[in-house]
C-alpha cells in the first residue's frame, strides 16, 4: 500500500535491542516531504491514476499478492502499516495487524480460526471480557470452550479433543499476575496440531516475546503499555504471514480498524516504550517489596517476588516483571476503599500501562455487578487492590502508599494470614 506515500521499509533486522527497535524498527529512513516523523495519511479512499493503474492493482489482489498502494480505508492505511511493521519487529513476528481495540483483535482472531463444532481451550485467568466472549458469544455459534487453570498442564493436555482448534492463554494474568509456562504450553499444543494465541499485554515485547518461545500468535491491547499515555484505544495481533493474511481478510469484512490519528499516537508512544517499561519494571518491583513488608498488607502478588506462585517460571522466561502489583489489605471492602481514597498520586480508574499510576479496587470496578459470593467464587475479594505503577519517582509513590496505609491496622500474624501459592482467578 505504501507506493509513493511511504517508501519501502528497510531491513532493520540487525537492530536487536528493544531500545533501538522501539525508535527505528518498521520505519523508513526517508519519509515523504523530508519529514522526520511518519505522516498521518488522513483518507478513507485512495484514487487511481488511470484505468491501467486500477487494473494492475486488481490483478495483484487476484493473484494473492500484497497491494502496492491503497484502495479503501477499511483495508489499511500507510500510517497504520508503519505501526504494524514496528510491532512485528518488536515481537519477532513476520507480520502484524492493528485493530480498533484489544478486544477487537481477540474477537476477530477467534472468529477467523474457529467454526461451528470447534473447541477452544482458555486458561481461567484470562481477561474477563475474553472469557465472556468465549463462553457466551462463541457458544451461540456452536463453538465450545473449556477453562483450565494456567499452571495445570496435565489438565490442559487432558482438555484437548479431536475438535480442539486453539489454546488461548494470557501472561501475566489480571489481576493475580499468574505466569504461564509458555514453552510447555506450545509443546503440548503443537503435538496436537492446535494453534496457540497468547495475550501478552501485561508483559510487553520488552519483558517477554512469546513467538520466540513457540507461540503462534500474540495479541496486545495497545491501549495499555504500547500506547503508554492513556490517550488511545487500539489492539494488535502478531504472528506468521499465513495466519495474519487470514485475519486481515476477516477484518476486511468486520471492519474493526484503527484510524490514522490513533496510529500516529501509537507510533509516537512506541518510541519510548523501552524507557517507560524499564522505569515501570523498577517501580513495580520496589512497590511490591515495600508492600510485602508492610503489616497492613495481607498478601502481595508480583511475579518478581519469591512469594509469587509462578516466580520460577517468571524468572526463567521474563526480562522484567512489569508495573502492575496486586495486593490484599487486612481490611474489609470499606476499609480498602478508604485506603484508595487516601492515595494522592495515582488516579482511580480501570486501565494500566500509561505514564500515570492508576489504582483500582476490582470488587467495585470491573466486578461491581457481581455480589460478594459471586466475586469470592472467582477470587475477587473486597480487600483486593490492583496498583498499576506509572513512571513517577518510586520514592514518591512509596511514600504516598505509606501515608495511605497508616490508616490500616496491622495484622495479628503475617504468617497465619499469608496464603502462598493459593489458586486465584480473575
RAZI-V477994 format. One record per residue. D_FIRST is the distance of its C-alpha to the first C-alpha in whole Angstrom. Layout:
D_FIRST ; D_FIRST
//
This chain:
0 ; 4 ; 6 ; 9 ; 8 ; 9 ; 10 ; 10 ; 12 ; 15 ; 18 ; 20 ; 21 ; 25 ; 24 ; 26 ; 28 ; 27 ; 28 ; 26 ; 23 ; 23 ; 22 ; 20 ; 18 ; 14 ; 14 ; 14 ; 17 ; 17 ; 15 ; 14 ; 18 ; 20 ; 19 ; 20 ; 18 ; 15 ; 14 ; 14 ; 12 ; 14 ; 13 ; 13 ; 12 ; 10 ; 12 ; 12 ; 15 ; 17 ; 18 ; 17 ; 13 ; 13 ; 15 ; 13 ; 10 ; 13 ; 14 ; 12 ; 12 ; 15 ; 16 ; 14 ; 11 ; 8 ; 5 ; 4 ; 3 ; 5 ; 8 ; 10 ; 11 ; 12 ; 10 ; 8 ; 7 ; 7 ; 10 ; 11 ; 8 ; 11 ; 14 ; 13 ; 13 ; 16 ; 18 ; 17 ; 19 ; 21 ; 22 ; 22 ; 20 ; 17 ; 14 ; 15 ; 14 ; 15 ; 17 ; 19 ; 22 ; 24 ; 26 ; 23 ; 21 ; 25 ; 25 ; 22 ; 23 ; 26 ; 26 ; 23 ; 26 ; 29 ; 31 ; 34 ; 37 ; 35 ; 36 ; 34 ; 36 ; 36 ; 38 ; 40 ; 39 ; 35 ; 34 ; 36 ; 33 ; 32 ; 35 ; 36 ; 33 ; 34 ; 37 ; 37 ; 34 ; 33 ; 37 ; 37 ; 35 ; 37 ; 35 ; 38 ; 38 ; 40 ; 41 ; 42 ; 43 ; 40 ; 43 ; 45 ; 43 ; 46 ; 45 ; 41 ; 42 ; 45 ; 42 ; 40 ; 41 ; 40 ; 38 ; 36 ; 32 ; 31 ; 33 ; 31 ; 33 ; 33 ; 34 ; 35 ; 36 ; 37 ; 40 ; 42 ; 39 ; 40 ; 38 ; 38 ; 38 ; 35 ; 36 ; 39 ; 36 ; 34 ; 37 ; 38 ; 35 ; 34 ; 37 ; 37 ; 34 ; 32 ; 29 ; 29 ; 27 ; 29 ; 28 ; 28 ; 28 ; 32 ; 31 ; 28 ; 26 ; 29 ; 32 ; 30 ; 28 ; 28 ; 26 ; 28 ; 31 ; 30 ; 28 ; 26 ; 24 ; 24 ; 23 ; 24 ; 25 ; 23 ; 25 ; 28 ; 28 ; 24 ; 24 ; 28 ; 29 ; 29 ; 27 ; 24 ; 24 ; 21 ; 21 ; 19 ; 19 ; 19 ; 20 ; 19 ; 16 ; 18 ; 19 ; 16 ; 15 ; 18 ; 17 ; 14 ; 15 ; 18 ; 17 ; 15 ; 18 ; 20 ; 17 ; 19 ; 16 ; 16 ; 16 ; 14 ; 18 ; 19 ; 16 ; 17 ; 20 ; 20 ; 18 ; 21 ; 23 ; 22 ; 23 ; 27 ; 27 ; 29 ; 31 ; 32 ; 32 ; 35 ; 37 ; 36 ; 37 ; 40 ; 41 ; 41 ; 43 ; 46 ; 46 ; 46 ; 49 ; 51 ; 51 ; 52 ; 55 ; 56 ; 59 ; 57 ; 54 ; 55 ; 52 ; 48 ; 45 ; 43 ; 42 ; 43 ; 47 ; 49 ; 50 ; 47 ; 47 ; 44 ; 45 ; 45 ; 41 ; 40 ; 42 ; 40 ; 37 ; 36 ; 35 ; 36 ; 37 ; 36 ; 37 ; 38 ; 42 ; 44 ; 47 ; 50 ; 53 ; 57 ; 57 ; 56 ; 53 ; 55 ; 56 ; 52 ; 51 ; 54 ; 52 ; 49 ; 50 ; 52 ; 49 ; 48 ; 45 ; 42 ; 41 ; 42 ; 38 ; 36 ; 34 ; 33 ; 31 ; 31 ; 33 ; 36 ; 38 ; 39 ; 42 ; 42 ; 45 ; 43 ; 46 ; 46 ; 42 ; 40 ; 43 ; 45 ; 45 ; 47 ; 51 ; 52 ; 53 ; 50 ; 48 ; 51 ; 50 ; 46 ; 48 ; 47 ; 50 ; 51 ; 51 ; 48 ; 46 ; 42 ; 42 ; 38 ; 39 ; 37 ; 37 ; 40 ; 43 ; 44 ; 48 ; 47 ; 46 ; 49 ; 51 ; 50 ; 50 ; 54 ; 55 ; 53 ; 55 ; 58 ; 59 ; 58 ; 62 ; 62 ; 62 ; 65 ; 64 ; 60 ; 61 ; 62 ; 59 ; 56 ; 55 ; 53 ; 51 ; 51 ; 48 ; 46 ; 44 ; 41
//
